[in-house]
């Protein structure tokens, strides 16, 4: 049927009272509309509040912290500060009263350092696998057990044994099912597309106090952060992670806030 | 005072039923259980297909084979029978606090005053008279008991009466459950054949010669005449025929340990077949634990060795669990670590039970981990990684940084309200290298500190490590020129002990990247890297 015949037919139908089919937005907004714009549809996954790591630069980069139900990968070479981020996240979780687990492939955890970072050790389960494969199996068990936060530190290279891509997908899926925070700390990218967010930590710089003949003292480090992947937010972003060797001194209380008795003694 | 009501559970053909419970794969096949050795072995019990082929109790093995060449012959397995009897007793424990474990496959329990199972359908609009109502309730109890015993893997018959004897005879009848109302024991027994009282062989012959066939016929005889002719045994038999049974129920003390085992047909020399049969035994054990709301805290494995000997192991679990896979994995690890050294011809798993942990859920606080799932997970992790590699870390008093302790993971209950996460302290963590990596250090001064004088040597401020190189084969590999070095800091600990620590620590930044903590051991004069700032 040609265009002229079609127009003729349409005109004939209009004369006999047939209403032409509404097109475009009329379907969405007209009476008895059954269709909706995609943005108005209820989302399958409602975004929960992310879990803060307690480190402002990381939390800012990740839009508030580590997302629940996702695999977040921290990638960094030597002394980039990724273990410090893991400990800070564990401290944040355990101080809230949550149970947390650390899968530590190289047995690198120093309980004293963890205590100093604020980790409640009695709420932390520490598993120390020898190989990557064991670490993956342990992580899957811990997620299935219902731990709300599982941190996996694969230690220093070389990483003995390789893991197939499907293994990371399984872990990400397990975290999603249990709505758990899963943090993976690796020396290089491993989890591929299974990761919900990837933060690369690079270009570490070390701060020393004292020069020349005077005693030299390590005071802190700083690394540059690159958000390489984020499924739930902006694709790119950068930041600076600054860490101190010694805790910052507490500010002196102001005069008016000191108890009256102390003020009188002074 | 409540009238006496004694219930009896009987497992027909008990040796065969216990065997089939251990080997469920034999169900439906022509199987006979024999007692004795070689050709002198006699049939004790046989399955229905075997009985249809003419197999009867008392036949020898060659006779049975002649009738049915494909007959599966099994010896009596005392271990399976003991476990089956325990399982039967535990089922009765679920219905009454007073349970007597009698002969093989027979259990009595006190049914007076225990709650009866509810009706599964609406009651009849016309209420039953009182006696009939009680009889109906006891029949329901019987059906519930039979169902529970069948769930435990055994067939069962049920009888209930005012005395043990009447209950035992009632349970032996095929139309189960059988309820004998109170005071009607003699009337119930009267029409039954005398064989139901199981008299001794000589008495049975005498009674047959007298022409007595039923229990009622014996009961009608004068007691004194029977006693004068048959003696004390005859007097007792006459009393039982009249329904008089003065024997009280003898409740047993509840057992705290549960065990399951099996005697094997042939010696096993490899682990996999043993674990295959052991898996079924553990499943039965866990089912029994579950029926009592318990979990296994400690598992003992007893192995009967060929030709003689016994090997006993114990597997302690970090927390009570009912996970068969975990128990089996831990058993495997135990046997792999210390093989028994001889073929295994029998085994027993004994579970030391404990209450499974329960958690109180909070409405507003963080969710607590399920204690059962946590225990199972920890047990699996222990099975995979080793007991020293799973736990909760603990700091240890002292100055040596690589020292640590691991405690059992038992987190305190979460707070009732969720706390706000605290702000991070932003501290640089140290990645401890365990064991420390031995490194070769080049420096400008061999000995910066004069220990005899207790002060730095002249010009020692010039001392600095200049390069690091880990020794061959050490991981992770550490090498490079030192860009910045800070130190030394002295560490001394345990000078009074056999292995004192005396070290000089440095923080070094390498030109190749990496910030390490290294130390020189004064005793051995060797250098080690024991941590990396990360």
Interface residues (C-beta under 8 A of the other chain):
Chain A: X51 X52 X53 X54 X55 X76 X77 X78 X79 X80 X81 X82 X83 X84 X86 X87 X88 X91 X92 X93 X95 X96 X97 X98 X99 X106 X107 X108 X109 X110 X111 X112 X113 X114 X115 X116 X117 X118 X121 X122 X123 X124 X125 X126 X127 X128 X129 X130 X134 X137 X138 X141 X142 X144 X145 X146 X147 X148 X155 X156 X157 X158 X204 X206 X208 X213 X215 X216 X217 X218 X220 X221 X242 X243 X244 X245 X246 X247 X248
Chain B: X365 X366 X367 X368 X369 X370 X373 X374 X376 X377 X378 X380 X381 X384 X385 X389 X390 X391 X392 X393 X394 X395 X396 X401 X404 X405 X406 X409 X410 X411 X412 X414 X415 X418 X419 X420 X421 X422 X423 X424 X425 X426 X427 X428 X429 X430 X431 X432 X433 X434 X461 X475 X476 X484 X485 X486 X507 X509 X513 X514 X515 X531 X532 X533 X534
